[in-house]
């Protein structure tokens, strides 16, 4: 039987949907460059204010970034978030924001003096994901959705979830987050994968081109359907560049419960 997740009524109001993008690297830049299309589409569908976006990233553009990310040699040394958002604002006539700082929990309360509705995490370490997960579940936080994107050399995933906080209570139909479905992704004690190489050739061997763009486009297409129709039957997907397959992650409370029981048994036997 098909089960749909329904958009909360608060998102149907006339105020803008406020989005915080954490990370402006491969996936973050692809998401940021795709969000203006979502903004324009929502306005065409009758949502007067569309979305308001803030992008945060402390990193500066390096020469290697110019191989698979939308930066040029003239950007080297400049902050990634500021470069991206300036270009977006100039082209689209927007007033989105960029912050050359690392993500911090206080951002979920301070930006625009109101809550962040959707946090899009585009980070590449377990420590960074755990920081986001902890911040979203902190006391008083009212962020409704967390969309996480992650990938390795030839595959990746995107998962939309509703962290347990002041906006989302414990209930069977709540979308489980990537941290709940795949707890190893926020296990800081498990160590980290290799960081991108300073060599362009080695960087391409460790991650093929277009993985980030494929995941970002698929994730934004899912969000667009949620905002347009008010419901979705899946809340993520897995992409494999070697096989060309994209597999959806269905909204399935029964599967969530089974996964939870498997995790408990694994902990007990460890």
C-alpha positions as CSV (number, residue, x, y, z in Angstrom):
1,X,0.0,0.0,0.0
2,X,1.3,3.4,-0.9
3,X,2.0,5.8,1.9
4,X,2.5,9.5,1.3
5,X,4.2,12.1,3.4
6,X,2.2,15.3,3.6
7,X,3.6,18.8,3.7
8,X,2.9,20.5,7.1
9,X,0.2,23.3,6.9
10,X,2.8,25.9,7.9
11,X,4.5,25.6,4.5
12,X,1.3,26.7,2.8
13,X,1.4,30.2,4.2
14,X,2.4,33.2,2.2
15,X,5.7,33.8,3.8
16,X,8.9,32.6,2.1
17,X,10.3,29.1,2.8
18,X,13.7,29.7,4.5
19,X,16.5,27.4,3.5
20,X,20.0,27.1,5.0
21,X,22.5,25.3,2.8
22,X,25.5,24.0,4.8
23,X,28.5,23.5,2.5
24,X,29.3,25.1,-0.9
25,X,31.5,22.4,-2.3
26,X,30.5,19.8,-4.9
27,X,27.0,19.0,-3.8
28,X,26.4,22.4,-2.0
29,X,27.2,24.4,-5.1
30,X,25.0,22.2,-7.3
31,X,22.1,22.7,-4.8
32,X,22.7,26.4,-4.5
33,X,22.7,26.9,-8.3
34,X,19.5,24.8,-8.6
35,X,17.5,26.6,-5.9
36,X,16.7,29.7,-8.0
37,X,14.7,27.4,-10.4
38,X,12.7,26.1,-7.4
39,X,12.2,29.7,-6.3
40,X,10.8,30.7,-9.7
41,X,8.7,27.6,-10.0
42,X,7.1,28.1,-6.6
43,X,6.2,31.7,-7.5
44,X,4.6,30.4,-10.7
45,X,2.6,28.0,-8.7
46,X,1.2,30.8,-6.6
47,X,3.6,30.8,-3.6
48,X,4.2,34.6,-3.8
49,X,7.5,34.7,-1.9
50,X,9.2,31.4,-3.0
51,X,12.3,30.7,-1.0
52,X,14.9,32.7,0.9
53,X,18.4,31.1,1.0
54,X,21.5,31.4,3.1
55,X,24.6,29.5,2.2
56,X,27.4,28.9,4.8
57,X,30.9,27.6,4.2
58,X,34.2,28.6,5.6
59,X,36.3,27.2,2.8
60,X,38.1,29.2,0.1
61,X,38.2,28.1,-3.6
62,X,41.3,26.0,-4.4
63,X,42.8,25.1,-7.8
64,X,41.5,21.6,-7.5
65,X,37.9,22.9,-7.0
66,X,38.0,24.4,-10.5
67,X,37.9,20.8,-11.9
68,X,34.5,19.6,-10.7
69,X,32.9,22.6,-9.0
70,X,31.5,25.8,-10.6
71,X,34.6,27.9,-9.8
72,X,37.2,29.4,-12.1
73,X,40.9,30.3,-11.7
74,X,39.9,33.9,-10.9
75,X,38.0,32.6,-7.9
76,X,41.0,30.9,-6.2
77,X,41.4,32.2,-2.7
78,X,37.9,33.6,-2.4
79,X,35.2,32.2,-0.2
80,X,33.0,29.6,-1.9
81,X,29.7,30.6,-0.4
82,X,30.2,34.3,-1.2
83,X,31.3,33.6,-4.8
84,X,28.3,31.4,-5.4
85,X,25.7,33.6,-3.8
86,X,27.0,36.8,-5.4
87,X,26.7,35.2,-8.8
88,X,23.2,33.9,-8.1
89,X,22.0,37.3,-6.9
90,X,23.5,39.1,-9.8
91,X,22.0,36.8,-12.4
92,X,18.5,36.3,-10.8
93,X,18.1,39.6,-9.1
94,X,17.8,38.0,-5.7
95,X,19.0,39.0,-2.2
96,X,20.1,35.7,-0.8
97,X,22.8,35.6,1.8
98,X,26.3,34.0,2.2
99,X,28.3,33.5,5.3
100,X,32.0,32.7,5.3
101,X,31.8,30.8,8.6
102,X,31.4,27.2,9.7
103,X,28.0,25.9,10.6
104,X,26.9,26.5,14.2
105,X,23.7,25.6,16.0
106,X,22.8,29.2,16.7
107,X,22.2,29.7,13.0
108,X,19.0,27.8,13.3
109,X,17.6,30.6,15.5
110,X,19.4,33.7,14.4
111,X,19.0,33.9,10.6
112,X,16.3,36.4,9.6
113,X,15.2,36.3,13.3
114,X,12.9,33.4,12.5
115,X,13.3,29.7,12.1
116,X,15.0,27.9,9.3
117,X,12.4,25.7,7.6
118,X,14.7,23.4,5.7
119,X,18.4,22.7,6.3
120,X,20.2,21.2,3.3
121,X,23.4,19.5,4.5
122,X,26.2,19.1,1.9
123,X,29.1,18.1,4.1
124,X,31.6,15.3,3.7
125,X,32.6,14.2,7.2
126,X,30.9,12.2,9.9
127,X,31.8,14.9,12.4
128,X,30.1,17.6,10.4
129,X,26.9,15.5,10.0
130,X,26.8,14.8,13.7
131,X,27.2,18.5,14.4
132,X,24.1,19.2,12.2
133,X,22.2,16.3,13.7
134,X,22.8,17.5,17.2
135,X,21.9,21.1,16.3
136,X,18.6,20.1,14.7
137,X,17.6,18.2,17.8
138,X,18.5,20.9,20.3
139,X,16.0,22.4,22.7
140,X,13.8,25.0,21.0
141,X,14.9,24.4,17.4
142,X,11.9,24.4,15.1
143,X,13.5,23.4,11.8
144,X,11.0,21.0,10.1
145,X,13.2,19.3,7.5
146,X,16.8,18.1,7.1
147,X,17.9,17.1,3.6
148,X,21.3,15.4,3.6
149,X,23.3,14.7,0.5
150,X,26.4,12.5,0.5
151,X,28.5,10.5,-2.0
152,X,31.7,8.6,-2.6
153,X,33.6,8.0,-5.8
154,X,30.8,6.6,-8.0
155,X,27.6,6.6,-5.9
156,X,25.7,8.6,-3.4
157,X,22.4,9.3,-1.7
158,X,20.0,12.0,-0.6
159,X,17.6,11.7,2.3
160,X,14.9,14.0,3.6
161,X,14.0,13.7,7.2
162,X,12.2,15.4,10.1
163,X,14.5,15.6,13.1
164,X,12.8,15.3,16.5
165,X,12.6,18.8,17.9
166,X,10.0,21.5,18.7
167,X,8.6,21.3,15.2
168,X,8.5,17.5,14.9
169,X,7.2,15.1,17.5
170,X,7.7,11.4,17.9
171,X,5.2,9.6,15.7
172,X,5.0,6.7,13.3
173,X,4.6,8.9,10.2
174,X,7.5,11.3,10.9
175,X,10.2,11.1,8.2
176,X,13.2,9.4,9.6
177,X,16.5,11.3,9.1
178,X,19.7,10.0,7.5
179,X,21.2,9.8,11.0
180,X,18.4,7.5,12.2
181,X,18.3,5.3,9.1
182,X,22.1,5.1,8.7
183,X,23.6,5.9,12.2
184,X,27.1,5.1,11.0
185,X,27.0,8.3,8.9
186,X,27.2,10.3,12.1
187,X,29.6,8.0,14.0
188,X,32.5,10.4,14.6
189,X,34.5,7.5,16.2
190,X,34.5,5.5,13.0
191,X,37.0,7.7,11.4
192,X,36.8,9.7,8.1
193,X,37.2,8.8,4.5
194,X,40.1,10.3,2.6
195,X,39.8,14.0,1.9
196,X,40.0,15.3,-1.7
197,X,43.4,15.4,-3.1
198,X,45.4,18.5,-4.1
199,X,46.0,16.9,-7.5
200,X,43.2,17.3,-10.0
201,X,43.8,13.9,-11.5
202,X,43.7,12.2,-8.1
203,X,40.6,14.1,-7.1
204,X,38.8,12.8,-10.2
205,X,39.8,9.3,-9.5
206,X,38.4,9.6,-6.0
207,X,35.1,11.1,-7.3
208,X,33.8,10.9,-10.8
209,X,32.3,14.1,-12.4
210,X,28.5,14.7,-12.3
211,X,27.8,12.7,-9.1
212,X,27.0,15.9,-7.2
213,X,24.9,17.4,-10.0
214,X,22.9,14.1,-10.3
215,X,22.1,13.9,-6.6
216,X,21.3,17.6,-6.3
217,X,18.9,17.6,-9.3
218,X,17.1,14.5,-8.0
219,X,16.9,15.9,-4.5
220,X,15.5,19.3,-5.7
221,X,13.0,17.5,-8.0
222,X,11.7,15.7,-4.9
223,X,11.5,19.0,-2.9
224,X,9.7,20.6,-5.8
225,X,7.1,17.9,-5.9
226,X,6.5,18.2,-2.2
227,X,6.0,22.0,-2.4
228,X,3.8,21.8,-5.5
229,X,1.6,18.8,-4.7
230,X,1.9,18.9,-0.9
231,X,2.8,15.2,-0.7
232,X,5.5,12.7,-1.7
233,X,5.7,8.9,-1.6
234,X,9.5,8.8,-1.3
235,X,11.9,10.8,0.8
236,X,15.3,10.1,-0.8
237,X,17.2,8.1,-3.3
238,X,20.4,6.2,-4.0
239,X,22.4,6.7,-7.3
240,X,25.0,4.4,-8.7
241,X,27.0,5.8,-11.6
242,X,28.4,2.4,-12.5
243,X,25.0,0.9,-13.2
244,X,23.1,4.1,-14.0
245,X,20.4,3.2,-11.4
246,X,18.5,5.5,-9.2
247,X,16.6,3.7,-6.4
248,X,14.0,5.6,-4.4
249,X,13.7,5.5,-0.6
250,X,10.0,5.0,0.0
251,X,8.0,6.5,2.9
252,X,7.7,3.3,4.8
253,X,7.1,3.3,8.6
254,X,7.1,-0.5,8.8
255,X,10.6,-0.6,7.2
256,X,11.7,2.2,9.6
257,X,10.6,0.0,12.6
258,X,12.4,-3.0,11.2
259,X,15.6,-1.0,10.7
260,X,15.4,0.3,14.3
261,X,15.0,-3.2,15.7
262,X,18.1,-4.4,13.6
263,X,20.1,-1.5,15.0
264,X,19.1,-2.4,18.6
265,X,20.1,-6.1,18.1
266,X,23.4,-5.0,16.5
267,X,24.2,-2.8,19.6
268,X,23.3,-5.6,22.0
269,X,25.5,-8.1,20.2
270,X,28.5,-5.7,19.9
